[in-house]
Amino acid sequence: MRAIKGVLLVCDPAVKQILLSMNEKQSFIIEDLDDHHLVIKADEEYRVRRELETELEKNTYSLD
């Protein structure tokens, strides 16, 4: 067995569902701990945060 460097993400259940959906396209979750915590691959953290931000912006109402 090989050790994998991970990062603990703390999020609400709604964001976690988005992350689980993103994980189906490209695997980055090491461990799903509970409703608010995920461990993801450390080398994927920046990409995941960037993609999550993009996804959350799609779901934000704007007055523009």
HUHU-V383824 format. One line per field, one symbol per residue. burial: 1 if it has 16 or more other ideal C-beta (glycine too) atoms within 10 Angstrom, else 0. Layout:
burial: ???
//
This chain:
burial: 0000011010000011001001100001110000000101100100010011000000000000
//
